[in-house]
Amino acid sequence: MHEWSALTKIGIALFAIVNPIGIVPIFISATDGWSKQERSRTANTVAITVFFVLLISAFLGDQILDFFSISIPSFQVGGGILLMLIAISMLHGKLTHSRQTPEEAQAVSEREVIAVVPLAIPLLAGPGAISSMIIAAQQNSSFVWHLSLAIPVFVVCCLIWVTLKLSVRIGQKLGTIGITIVTRLMGLILAAMAVEFIAHGLIGLFPKLAS
C-alpha cells in the first residue's frame, strides 16, 4: 500500500514537471500547417521518446551518480533546487532556458526531428523530469521498485499523448489565459515537491537537523 502511495506521489510530481498542457501552444505553433495524421504521428513519437528517456533515467541513475561521485543527498538538494527554479518560472507563467535554449528553439523548423528535439527533449523530458526520476529511483534499491517506476511514467506519457492529440481543441477551449492558469497551478504543486526533496537531502547531509 505504501509503494502505491509513493508511486502516485511520483506520478503527480512528474506530471507537474512535464506540464503537457503548457506545451500545447508550442506544439500547435511547431506543427502549424501539418495534417491531422502528421500531428498524430508526432504525438506518438513524443510520448514514446519521453517514456524511454525517463525510464532509462530511473534505471541508470545510480550508475550516473556513481560515475560522477555524487552522493544521493547532494543530488536531492541539487535536483530540488532545479525543480524549485522551474516551479518559480511556471508560477510566473514562463518557460525558462533550463528547459529550452535558443538553439533548441530554432530546431522547431526541422520537421523530421521536431518530435524528439525540442518537444520530447528538453521541453517534456527535461533536466527537472530526469532529476525527479533519478531521485525517485533512490527511494528503493530493489529491481522491482525500479521496474514499478514504469507505471507512473507510462501513465504520464499516456496523458502527454492524449494532450497532444487534442492540442488544437485544448488550445481553443482554454486559450492563453487558461493554459497560464494551469501552468501556475502545476508550478505550485512542483514547488511543494521541490521543498520536500531539498529537506530530505539536507537531513541526509546534516543528520542532526532531524533531531
Residue, then its C-alpha position, 0 to 999 in steps of 0.5 A: m500500500h505504501e509503494w502505491s502511495a509513493l508511486t502516485k506521489i511520483g506520478i503527480a510530481l512528474f506530471a507537474i514537471v512535464n506540464p503537457i498542457g503548457i506545451v500545447p501552444i508550442f506544439i500547435s505553433a511547431t506543427d502549424g500547417w501539418s495534417k491531422q495524421e502528421r500531428s498524430r504521428t508526432a504525438n506518438t513519437v513524443a510520448i514514446t521518446v519521453f517514456f524511454v528517456l525517463l525510464i532509462s533515467a530511473f534505471l541508470g541513475d545510480q550508475i550516473l551518480d556513481f560515475f560522477s561521485i555524487s552522493i544521493p543527498s547532494f543530488q536531492v538538494g541539487g535536483g530540488i533546487l532545479l525543480m524549485l527554479i522551474a516551479i518559480s518560472m511556471l508560477h510566473g507563467k514562463l518557460t525558462h532556458s533550463r528547459q529550452t535554449p535558443e538553439e533548441a528553439q530554432a530546431v522547431s523548423e526541422r520537421e523530421v526531428i521536431a518530435v524528439v528535439p525540442l518537444a520530447i527533449p528538453l521541453l517534456a523530458g527535461p533536466g527537472a523530469i530526469s532529476s525527479m526520476i533519478i531521485a525517485a529511483q533512490q527511494n528503493s534499491s530493489f529491481v522491482w521498485h525500479l521496474s514499478l517506476a514504469i507505471p507512473v511514467f507510462v501513465v504520464c506519457c499516456l496523458i502527454w499523448v492524449t494532450l497532444k492529440l487534442s492540442v488544437r481543441i485544448g488550445q481553443k477551449l482554454g486559450t492563453i489565459g487558461i493554459t497560464i492558469v494551469t501552468r501556475l497551478m502545476g508550478l505550485i504543486l512542483a514547488a511543494m515537491a521541490v521543498e520536500f526533496i531539498a529537506h530530505g537531502l539536507i537531513g541526509l547531509f546534516p543528520k542532526l537537523a532531524s533531531 
